[in-house]
């Protein structure tokens, strides 16, 4: 019997510029591909689904979805409205950059019932925005946020980055204060990473960028948890904080290892225990679809053991942790069975704890989350 799927991710790869730290599927200065991309996306979705699928959560990410000119943005949303309609009580998210976020684009997404906007803010200090190669100013964020509110958007999220080269703890706390003062419903905080193949990786290797020391990065993470909690933002995942009732429902699909569709270059889907990934090359993905071939570059069947281990890796990202008896019922084994010595060791060292039948990371465990979850993989 086919698995019921109620979530989908759509990847829009276009950007005005590829930021030096970005490791996502992105293409810049190729406006000539906008219409072709939409043709191929529509073909991919229609051939995959055959008939429309009603969703509880739909997430348009990128890239920069709001880079699309209004007429292209409207066409994208019409395609999704046709094939992947969102329930009236569902969550319909779109990632946007503050740069060039015109009122006309806002009106388009409002017209198609997008109800959650995630803004790539990253910093509220001009020098750090410059380091991160962002095109907006701190003032732009306040303007965009207000114009979104004027149009009735009541679920706005900010993405922030810490451990930027040259950033002090005071700098980071200033960015947090600015973010809190604008009162978005959701705030995500991410430590800057240097992914192989990115410009930042190369610049660090050439000593052109100095990576933040571990102790300072730890202090920044601790500061985010403390200050956002004081401001009423509940930390529900390692990097995510929300006012009550505004947790990202779509991301919780991933963290609970539930099925989802994925469409567009680089997107992945997980259905009936099979993870399918599309070609990351935008032009490669287009060529495959135009020639009638599969746009999927990789297929992986999650056997029982891998499914159990991935569920632990994802579940421990959530602050509430994993419900032990539910896990055992779902996977026919206990979490301890996966790594008995490490499980006991982490409990003894107070990196993991059991609270109200949930296994979860302790406060100290959050700082070593990657180390802890790696032992279960």
C-alpha positions as CSV (number, residue, x, y, z in Angstrom):
1,X,0.0,0.0,0.0
2,X,1.4,3.4,-1.0
3,X,2.3,5.7,1.9
4,X,0.2,8.8,2.5
5,X,2.2,12.0,1.8
6,X,1.1,15.4,3.0
7,X,4.2,17.6,2.6
8,X,6.2,18.8,-0.4
9,X,9.4,20.9,-1.0
10,X,9.9,22.9,-4.2
11,X,13.4,24.1,-5.1
12,X,13.8,27.4,-7.0
13,X,17.5,27.7,-7.9
14,X,17.7,31.3,-9.1
15,X,19.7,33.9,-7.3
16,X,21.1,37.4,-8.0
17,X,24.5,36.1,-6.7
18,X,25.9,33.0,-5.1
19,X,27.0,33.9,-1.6
20,X,30.5,32.6,-0.7
21,X,29.2,30.2,2.1
22,X,26.3,28.8,0.0
23,X,26.4,25.0,-0.7
24,X,22.8,24.8,-2.1
25,X,21.7,24.2,-5.7
26,X,21.9,27.7,-7.0
27,X,22.4,29.4,-10.4
28,X,23.0,33.2,-10.9
29,X,22.7,35.4,-14.0
30,X,20.6,32.9,-16.0
31,X,17.3,34.7,-16.4
32,X,17.1,33.1,-19.8
33,X,16.2,29.8,-18.0
34,X,13.3,31.1,-15.9
35,X,10.5,30.0,-18.3
36,X,12.3,26.8,-19.2
37,X,12.6,26.0,-15.5
38,X,8.9,26.5,-14.9
39,X,8.0,24.4,-18.0
40,X,10.2,21.5,-16.6
41,X,9.0,21.9,-13.1
42,X,5.4,21.6,-14.3
43,X,6.3,18.5,-16.3
44,X,8.2,16.9,-13.5
45,X,5.3,17.4,-11.0
46,X,2.5,16.3,-13.4
47,X,4.3,13.2,-14.5
48,X,5.2,12.2,-11.0
49,X,1.8,12.8,-9.4
50,X,-0.6,12.0,-12.2
51,X,-3.4,13.6,-10.1
52,X,-3.3,16.5,-7.6
53,X,-2.3,15.8,-4.0
54,X,-3.7,17.9,-1.2
55,X,-1.0,18.9,1.3
56,X,-0.7,20.0,5.0
57,X,2.6,21.7,4.4
58,X,4.3,23.1,1.3
59,X,7.7,24.8,1.4
60,X,9.2,26.8,-1.5
61,X,13.0,27.1,-1.0
62,X,16.1,28.0,-2.9
63,X,18.0,29.7,-4.1
64,X,15.8,32.8,-3.9
65,X,12.2,32.2,-4.8
66,X,11.3,35.9,-4.6
67,X,14.0,36.5,-7.2
68,X,11.4,35.4,-9.8
69,X,9.8,38.3,-11.5
70,X,6.1,38.7,-10.5
71,X,4.8,37.0,-13.7
72,X,7.1,34.0,-13.2
73,X,6.3,33.9,-9.5
74,X,2.6,33.9,-10.4
75,X,3.0,31.0,-12.8
76,X,5.0,29.0,-10.2
77,X,2.2,29.4,-7.7
78,X,-0.5,28.5,-10.3
79,X,1.4,25.3,-11.0
80,X,1.5,24.5,-7.3
81,X,-2.1,25.5,-6.8
82,X,-3.1,23.1,-9.6
83,X,-1.0,20.1,-8.5
84,X,-0.2,20.5,-4.8
85,X,-3.0,22.5,-3.2
86,X,-2.6,23.3,0.5
87,X,-5.4,22.7,3.0
88,X,-7.1,25.7,4.4
89,X,-5.5,25.1,7.8
90,X,-2.1,24.1,6.3
91,X,1.3,25.8,6.3
92,X,2.5,27.4,3.0
93,X,6.0,28.7,3.3
94,X,8.3,30.6,1.0
95,X,11.9,31.6,1.5
96,X,12.7,35.2,0.5
97,X,15.6,37.6,0.6
98,X,15.0,41.1,1.8
99,X,16.9,42.4,-1.3
100,X,14.5,43.5,-4.1
101,X,11.5,42.1,-2.3
102,X,9.0,44.3,-4.1
103,X,5.5,45.0,-2.9
104,X,4.3,43.5,-6.2
105,X,5.9,40.2,-5.3
106,X,4.4,40.3,-1.9
107,X,0.9,40.9,-3.4
108,X,1.4,37.8,-5.7
109,X,2.3,35.4,-2.8
110,X,-0.6,36.8,-0.8
111,X,-3.0,36.2,-3.7
112,X,-2.0,32.5,-3.7
113,X,-2.4,32.1,0.1
114,X,1.2,31.8,1.1
115,X,1.0,32.2,4.9
116,X,4.6,31.9,6.1
117,X,7.5,33.9,4.9
118,X,11.1,33.0,5.9
119,X,13.5,35.9,5.4
120,X,17.3,35.4,4.9
121,X,18.3,38.2,7.2
122,X,21.6,36.7,8.4
123,X,22.8,39.9,10.3
124,X,21.8,43.4,11.3
125,X,25.3,44.8,11.0
126,X,26.5,46.2,7.6
127,X,30.0,44.9,8.0
128,X,29.0,41.3,8.5
129,X,26.4,41.5,5.7
130,X,29.3,42.6,3.5
131,X,31.4,39.6,4.7
132,X,28.5,37.3,3.9
133,X,28.1,38.9,0.5
134,X,24.5,39.8,1.2
135,X,22.9,42.6,-0.9
136,X,20.5,44.1,1.6
137,X,21.0,46.6,4.5
138,X,19.8,46.2,8.1
139,X,17.2,48.9,7.4
140,X,15.8,46.9,4.5
141,X,14.7,44.1,6.9
142,X,12.5,46.4,9.0
143,X,10.9,47.9,5.8
144,X,10.2,44.4,4.3
145,X,8.9,43.1,7.6
146,X,6.5,46.1,7.9
147,X,5.3,45.8,4.3
148,X,4.6,42.1,4.8
149,X,2.6,42.9,8.0
150,X,0.7,45.6,6.1
151,X,-0.5,42.8,3.8
152,X,-1.7,40.6,6.6
153,X,1.3,38.2,6.9
154,X,1.2,37.0,10.5
155,X,3.9,34.2,10.4
156,X,7.3,35.7,9.6
157,X,10.6,33.9,10.2
158,X,14.2,35.3,10.3
159,X,17.3,33.3,9.5
160,X,20.4,34.6,11.3
161,X,24.1,33.5,11.0
162,X,26.7,33.6,13.8
163,X,30.4,32.9,13.9
164,X,30.9,35.2,10.9
165,X,34.7,36.1,10.5
166,X,35.4,39.2,12.6
167,X,32.1,39.0,14.5
168,X,32.4,39.5,18.3
169,X,30.0,38.2,20.9
170,X,28.7,41.7,21.4
171,X,28.1,42.0,17.6
172,X,26.0,38.8,17.6
173,X,24.0,39.9,20.6
174,X,23.3,43.2,18.8
175,X,21.9,41.3,15.9
176,X,19.8,39.2,18.2
177,X,18.4,42.3,19.9
178,X,17.5,43.9,16.5
179,X,15.8,40.7,15.4
180,X,13.8,40.4,18.7
181,X,12.8,44.1,18.4
182,X,11.1,43.4,15.0
183,X,9.1,40.6,16.7
184,X,9.0,37.9,14.0
185,X,7.1,34.8,15.0
186,X,10.1,32.5,14.4
187,X,13.9,32.9,14.5
188,X,16.5,30.4,13.2
189,X,20.1,30.7,14.2
190,X,22.9,28.9,12.3
191,X,26.6,28.8,12.9
192,X,28.6,29.6,9.8
193,X,29.9,26.5,8.1
194,X,32.7,26.1,5.5
195,X,31.5,23.5,3.0
196,X,34.0,22.0,0.6
197,X,33.5,23.5,-2.9
198,X,32.3,26.9,-1.7
199,X,34.2,30.2,-2.1
200,X,34.5,30.5,1.7
201,X,36.2,27.1,2.0
202,X,38.8,28.2,-0.5
203,X,39.3,31.6,1.1
204,X,39.7,29.9,4.5
205,X,42.3,27.5,3.1
206,X,44.2,30.5,1.7
207,X,44.0,32.3,5.1
208,X,41.8,35.0,3.6
209,X,39.0,34.2,6.1
210,X,39.6,33.4,9.7
211,X,37.2,30.8,11.2
212,X,35.7,31.7,14.6
213,X,37.3,29.8,17.5
214,X,35.2,27.0,19.0
215,X,34.8,28.7,22.4
216,X,33.5,31.9,20.9
217,X,31.1,30.0,18.7
218,X,29.9,28.1,21.7
219,X,29.3,31.4,23.6
220,X,27.3,32.7,20.6
221,X,25.1,29.6,20.5
222,X,24.6,29.9,24.3
223,X,23.7,33.5,24.0
224,X,21.1,32.8,21.2
225,X,19.4,30.1,23.4
226,X,19.4,32.4,26.5
227,X,18.3,35.7,24.8
228,X,15.6,34.2,22.6
229,X,14.2,32.2,25.5
230,X,14.0,35.4,27.6
231,X,12.2,37.1,24.7
232,X,9.5,34.4,24.6
233,X,10.9,32.2,21.8
234,X,10.7,28.5,22.6
235,X,13.6,26.5,21.3
236,X,12.0,23.5,19.8
237,X,15.0,22.3,17.7
238,X,18.7,22.8,17.9
239,X,18.7,25.9,15.6
240,X,15.0,26.9,15.7
241,X,13.0,29.1,18.1
242,X,9.4,30.1,17.8
243,X,6.7,32.0,19.6
244,X,4.0,29.7,20.9
245,X,2.1,28.0,18.0
246,X,4.6,29.1,15.3
247,X,6.9,26.2,15.1
248,X,7.7,25.3,11.5
249,X,5.3,22.4,10.7
250,X,7.1,21.5,7.5
251,X,10.5,21.0,9.0
252,X,8.9,18.8,11.7
253,X,8.0,16.4,8.9
254,X,11.7,16.0,8.2
255,X,12.7,15.7,11.9
256,X,10.0,13.1,12.5
257,X,11.2,11.0,9.5
258,X,7.8,11.3,7.8
259,X,7.3,11.1,4.0
260,X,7.5,14.1,1.7
261,X,7.7,15.0,-2.0
262,X,10.5,17.0,-3.5
263,X,10.6,18.7,-6.9
264,X,13.1,20.9,-8.7
265,X,16.9,20.6,-9.2
266,X,18.7,19.2,-6.1
267,X,15.4,18.4,-4.3
268,X,14.9,15.1,-2.5
269,X,11.8,13.1,-1.7
270,X,11.2,10.4,0.8
271,X,8.3,8.0,0.0
272,X,7.7,4.4,1.0
273,X,11.2,4.2,2.5
274,X,12.9,5.3,-0.7
275,X,14.9,8.6,-0.8
276,X,15.2,10.0,-4.3
277,X,17.4,13.0,-5.2
278,X,17.2,15.1,-8.3
279,X,20.2,16.3,-10.3
280,X,21.9,19.3,-8.6
281,X,23.0,20.9,-11.9
282,X,20.1,23.1,-13.0
283,X,20.9,22.7,-16.7
284,X,21.4,18.9,-16.2
285,X,18.0,18.6,-14.6
286,X,16.4,20.6,-17.4
287,X,18.1,18.5,-20.1
288,X,16.9,15.3,-18.5
289,X,13.3,16.4,-18.3
290,X,13.3,17.8,-21.8
291,X,14.7,14.6,-23.2
292,X,12.0,12.5,-21.4
293,X,14.5,11.0,-19.0
294,X,14.3,10.8,-15.2
295,X,15.6,13.9,-13.5
296,X,16.6,11.8,-10.5
297,X,20.3,11.2,-10.0
298,X,20.2,9.0,-6.9
299,X,17.9,6.5,-5.3
300,X,18.4,5.0,-1.9
301,X,16.1,2.4,-0.3
302,X,16.3,2.9,3.5
303,X,16.5,-0.5,4.9
304,X,15.2,-1.1,8.4
305,X,18.5,-0.5,10.1
306,X,19.2,2.8,8.3
307,X,15.7,4.0,8.8
308,X,16.0,3.4,12.6
309,X,19.3,5.2,12.8
310,X,18.2,8.2,10.7
311,X,15.1,8.6,12.9
312,X,17.4,8.9,15.9
313,X,19.7,11.4,14.2
314,X,16.7,13.6,13.1
315,X,14.6,13.1,16.3
316,X,17.3,14.2,18.6
317,X,17.5,17.5,16.8
318,X,14.2,18.3,18.5
319,X,14.4,19.6,22.0
320,X,11.5,17.4,23.1
321,X,13.5,14.4,21.9
322,X,12.1,11.0,20.9
323,X,9.2,9.2,22.5
324,X,10.8,5.9,23.5
325,X,7.8,3.5,23.3
326,X,6.5,5.1,20.1
327,X,10.0,4.6,18.6
328,X,10.1,0.9,19.7
329,X,6.6,0.4,18.3
330,X,7.5,2.0,14.9
331,X,10.9,0.4,14.4
332,X,10.6,-2.9,16.4
333,X,13.8,-2.1,18.4
334,X,14.9,0.2,21.2
335,X,17.3,3.2,20.6
336,X,19.7,1.6,23.0
337,X,19.9,-1.5,20.8
338,X,21.6,0.7,18.1
339,X,24.6,1.6,20.3
340,X,24.4,0.2,23.8
341,X,27.7,1.3,25.2
342,X,27.5,4.8,23.7
343,X,23.8,5.2,24.9
344,X,24.8,4.4,28.5
345,X,27.9,6.5,28.3
346,X,25.9,9.6,27.1
347,X,23.3,9.2,29.8
348,X,26.1,8.9,32.4
349,X,27.9,12.0,31.1
350,X,24.6,13.9,31.1
351,X,24.7,14.6,27.4
352,X,21.4,12.6,27.0
353,X,18.6,12.3,29.5
354,X,15.2,10.5,29.7
355,X,12.4,12.8,30.6
356,X,8.7,11.9,30.6
357,X,9.4,8.9,28.4
358,X,11.4,11.0,25.9
359,X,15.1,10.5,25.1
360,X,16.6,14.0,24.5
361,X,19.7,16.0,24.5
362,X,20.6,17.8,27.7
363,X,21.6,21.5,27.6
364,X,25.3,20.4,27.5
365,X,24.4,17.8,24.9
366,X,23.1,20.5,22.5
367,X,26.7,21.8,22.1
368,X,27.9,18.3,21.2
369,X,24.9,17.2,19.2
370,X,26.8,16.2,16.1
371,X,29.1,14.0,18.2
372,X,26.2,12.3,20.0
373,X,24.1,11.6,17.0
374,X,27.1,10.3,15.0
375,X,27.4,7.3,17.4
376,X,23.9,6.1,16.4
377,X,24.6,6.2,12.6
